Amino acid sequence: MVLRFVNQLCAAIGRSKPEVAKIQDASARGLRANISKAVREAQAEGSVCDDGDPGEIADFLVACIAGIRVAACGGADRKALNSLARHALRALR
């Protein structure tokens, strides 16, 4: 919840203020680290392809999430958003 608020706040303000950019960067690093850890665990379990770098996969997922947010802001319905998420996750197999 806090991460979502930070991202929304930073998106609204932009990167023009160094102190806000610093918070945004820390938030992004934390998100990437958590997703990378989850990817490593999923690779060990065999539910995610094991030939990809966890950090690169995390970057891919963050980009997919950003795209899904854009689609939602553009008026995409729940069915379309779920489809986008399903296709992003399918790419990890």
N, C-alpha and C positions, 0 to 999 in steps of 0.2 A: 504494500500500500504506500509506504513512504517512497519507495523507488519510483512508483508510478507518478506520485506527486512531484518529485524532483524532476523527472523527465518532462512532465507537462509544464512545469514552471520554467525550466530551461528552454523548452521549445517556444514558449511565449516570449521570453526575454531575448533569446538568441545568445550568441557568443560574444556580444559586444562588451560585456563586463567581465573582466578577468576573474573576479571572485566567483561569478556564476559559472564560468567556463571550468574553473578548477573543481567545483562541486559536480558538474556534469561529467567531467572526465573521470573522477573518482567513482561515480555511480556506474558509468559505462564499464570501467575496469572490473568492478565488483560483479556486475551482471555477466560479463564475459567469463570471468573466473568461475562463477557458479555454473554456467552452462557448460563450460569446458569440463568441469568435474563430472557433471551429469552425463556428458557424452562419453567420457572415459569409462564410467561405470556401466553405461549401456553397451559399450564396445566389449567390455569384459564379460558381460552377460550374453553377448551375441545378438542383441536386438538392434544394434546399429553397426553398419559396415566398419570393419576394423582397419581398413586401408586409408582412412582419412585422418588428418591431423585434428585433434580435438579443438584446438584454438581456431583453426580455419572453419571447422564445422560450426563452432559457436558464432563466428562472424557471419556465416551464411544464415543461421537461424535469426540472429539479431536483425539482419537485413530483411528477412522474410517477415518478421514481426512488424518492422517499420512499414513495409509494403501493405500488410494487412491493416495497419492503423490508417494509412492513406485511403485504402479502399473503404474502410468504415466511415471515415470523414466524408468521403465522396458519396455516401449513401448506399453502399452495398448492404444487402440483407444478410441475416444470420446464415442462411444456407450458402451463400457465396463465400462468406468469410470462413465458414467451416471447411468448404472445399479448398480454399487457398491453404489453410493450415494442414489439411490432409495431404495435399500434394507436396508441401514443404517437407513434411515428415516422411513421406514415401521416398523422397530423394535420399534419405539417410540409410536406406536398406541395402 
